[in-house]
Amino acid sequence: MTPEAAIYIAKGMCILAMLGTAIGQGYLVGKTMEAIGRNPDVEASIFSKMIIAIAMTETTAIFALVAFFLLK
Protein backbone atom coordinates (compact mmCIF):
# COMPACT_ATOMS: atom_id res chain seq x y z
CA MET A 1 0.00 0.00 0.00
CA THR A 2 1.34 3.39 -0.94
CA PRO A 3 1.42 6.26 1.56
CA GLU A 4 -1.08 8.16 -0.59
CA ALA A 5 -3.56 5.29 -0.37
CA ALA A 6 -3.15 5.14 3.40
CA ILE A 7 -3.93 8.86 3.63
CA TYR A 8 -7.11 8.40 1.58
CA ILE A 9 -8.20 5.54 3.83
CA ALA A 10 -7.51 7.62 6.94
CA LYS A 11 -9.49 10.54 5.51
CA GLY A 12 -12.37 8.18 4.79
CA MET A 13 -12.28 7.00 8.39
CA CYS A 14 -12.43 10.63 9.54
CA ILE A 15 -15.50 11.17 7.39
CA LEU A 16 -17.13 8.06 8.88
CA ALA A 17 -16.40 9.38 12.38
CA MET A 18 -18.11 12.67 11.52
CA LEU A 19 -21.07 10.80 10.02
CA GLY A 20 -21.40 8.63 13.12
CA THR A 21 -21.36 11.72 15.31
CA ALA A 22 -24.14 13.31 13.27
CA ILE A 23 -26.26 10.18 13.54
CA GLY A 24 -25.63 10.01 17.28
CA GLN A 25 -26.60 13.64 17.78
CA GLY A 26 -29.81 13.15 15.82
CA TYR A 27 -30.68 10.12 17.93
CA LEU A 28 -29.91 12.07 21.10
CA VAL A 29 -32.14 14.99 20.14
CA GLY A 30 -34.94 12.66 19.04
CA LYS A 31 -34.94 10.76 22.30
CA THR A 32 -34.80 14.02 24.26
CA MET A 33 -37.84 15.38 22.44
CA GLU A 34 -39.61 12.08 23.06
CA ALA A 35 -38.84 12.34 26.78
CA ILE A 36 -40.05 15.95 26.91
CA GLY A 37 -43.23 14.90 25.12
CA ARG A 38 -43.87 12.24 27.74
CA ASN A 39 -43.14 14.49 30.72
CA PRO A 40 -43.23 18.21 29.87
CA ASP A 41 -42.76 19.25 33.50
CA VAL A 42 -39.05 18.40 33.44
CA GLU A 43 -38.31 20.12 30.14
CA ALA A 44 -35.71 22.55 31.55
CA SER A 45 -33.74 19.80 33.26
CA ILE A 46 -33.76 17.46 30.27
CA PHE A 47 -33.00 20.21 27.75
CA SER A 48 -29.95 21.49 29.63
CA LYS A 49 -28.59 17.96 29.93
CA MET A 50 -29.17 17.44 26.21
CA ILE A 51 -27.16 20.56 25.36
CA ILE A 52 -24.24 19.31 27.47
CA ALA A 53 -24.44 15.86 25.87
CA ILE A 54 -24.48 17.34 22.36
CA ALA A 55 -21.45 19.48 23.18
CA MET A 56 -19.59 16.40 24.40
CA THR A 57 -20.61 14.46 21.29
CA GLU A 58 -19.60 17.30 19.00
CA THR A 59 -16.02 17.14 20.24
CA THR A 60 -15.63 13.82 18.42
CA ALA A 61 -16.64 15.45 15.16
CA ILE A 62 -14.30 18.38 15.77
CA PHE A 63 -11.38 16.05 16.47
CA ALA A 64 -12.18 14.09 13.29
CA LEU A 65 -12.36 17.32 11.27
CA VAL A 66 -9.01 18.48 12.61
CA ALA A 67 -7.47 15.08 11.86
CA PHE A 68 -8.93 15.21 8.33
CA PHE A 69 -7.21 18.50 7.58
CA LEU A 70 -3.92 17.49 9.26
CA LEU A 71 -3.55 14.46 6.98
CA LYS A 72 -1.50 15.37 3.93
C-alpha positions as CSV (number, residue, x, y, z in Angstrom):
1,M,0.0,0.0,0.0
2,T,1.3,3.4,-0.9
3,P,1.4,6.3,1.6
4,E,-1.1,8.2,-0.6
5,A,-3.6,5.3,-0.4
6,A,-3.2,5.1,3.4
7,I,-3.9,8.9,3.6
8,Y,-7.1,8.4,1.6
9,I,-8.2,5.5,3.8
10,A,-7.5,7.6,6.9
11,K,-9.5,10.5,5.5
12,G,-12.4,8.2,4.8
13,M,-12.3,7.0,8.4
14,C,-12.4,10.6,9.5
15,I,-15.5,11.2,7.4
16,L,-17.1,8.1,8.9
17,A,-16.4,9.4,12.4
18,M,-18.1,12.7,11.5
19,L,-21.1,10.8,10.0
20,G,-21.4,8.6,13.1
21,T,-21.4,11.7,15.3
22,A,-24.1,13.3,13.3
23,I,-26.3,10.2,13.5
24,G,-25.6,10.0,17.3
25,Q,-26.6,13.6,17.8
26,G,-29.8,13.2,15.8
27,Y,-30.7,10.1,17.9
28,L,-29.9,12.1,21.1
29,V,-32.1,15.0,20.1
30,G,-34.9,12.7,19.0
31,K,-34.9,10.8,22.3
32,T,-34.8,14.0,24.3
33,M,-37.8,15.4,22.4
34,E,-39.6,12.1,23.1
35,A,-38.8,12.3,26.8
36,I,-40.0,15.9,26.9
37,G,-43.2,14.9,25.1
38,R,-43.9,12.2,27.7
39,N,-43.1,14.5,30.7
40,P,-43.2,18.2,29.9
41,D,-42.8,19.2,33.5
42,V,-39.0,18.4,33.4
43,E,-38.3,20.1,30.1
44,A,-35.7,22.5,31.5
45,S,-33.7,19.8,33.3
46,I,-33.8,17.5,30.3
47,F,-33.0,20.2,27.8
48,S,-30.0,21.5,29.6
49,K,-28.6,18.0,29.9
50,M,-29.2,17.4,26.2
51,I,-27.2,20.6,25.4
52,I,-24.2,19.3,27.5
53,A,-24.4,15.9,25.9
54,I,-24.5,17.3,22.4
55,A,-21.4,19.5,23.2
56,M,-19.6,16.4,24.4
57,T,-20.6,14.5,21.3
58,E,-19.6,17.3,19.0
59,T,-16.0,17.1,20.2
60,T,-15.6,13.8,18.4
61,A,-16.6,15.5,15.2
62,I,-14.3,18.4,15.8
63,F,-11.4,16.0,16.5
64,A,-12.2,14.1,13.3
65,L,-12.4,17.3,11.3
66,V,-9.0,18.5,12.6
67,A,-7.5,15.1,11.9
68,F,-8.9,15.2,8.3
69,F,-7.2,18.5,7.6
70,L,-3.9,17.5,9.3
71,L,-3.5,14.5,7.0
72,K,-1.5,15.4,3.9
